[in-house]
């Protein structure tokens, strides 16, 4: 029998179900640490739309059953739209609780995007039907939330709870942007969801900002009507 080259053998190992099983097991690491630290109810928290030129910033908080896994669950940015849409209802069905928070563009302009992100996360936590006693967040901590918490850099790809929250936040926001596309079709929100793509920037330059644009953001504020 011909010997399988080492490189091909390694590639074959990467594609085996055991690799996905190992990845899903690693996604439980921070949850297990929190449980060992005395946590009983863990909520993962993440946001979507922080870097957009238009639309709200949306956050989600998700409480999953201990040791629960879901094949393909990952950071929402690593998934296709169809994968996110498939995972979205599965997370909602199996989660112990899901909360969503949203802060619109006008508030973002008033308080800045970082503070708006904190507000959206605080709303999402408040909208949970179960009060968690521990939070896992993607690279931030919430000073106004009196709960034990841990901010994890790249947490949406390292924690299953944060990954689930990232999917809920992303799909919820994308659906809102599809609705906004019906109101403001010239901007192409159905395609870019408010991010600063070339198409979007060209539309702002041609038509000027619309009511859901973030008027303090570069790429938008330059095209506001003159107040002189």
Secondary structure, 3 states (H helix, E strand, C coil): CCCCCHHHHHHHHHCCHHHHHHHHHHCCHHHHHHHHCCCCCEEEEEEECCCCCECCEEEEEEECCCCCCCCCCCCHHHCCHHHHHHHHHHHHHHCCEEEEEEECHHHHHHHCHHHHHHHHHHHHHHCCCCCCCEEEEECCCCCCCCCEEEEECCHHHCCHHHHHHHHHHHHHHHHHHHHHHHHCHHHCHHHHCCCCCHHHHHHHHHHCCCCCECCCCCCCHHHCCCCC
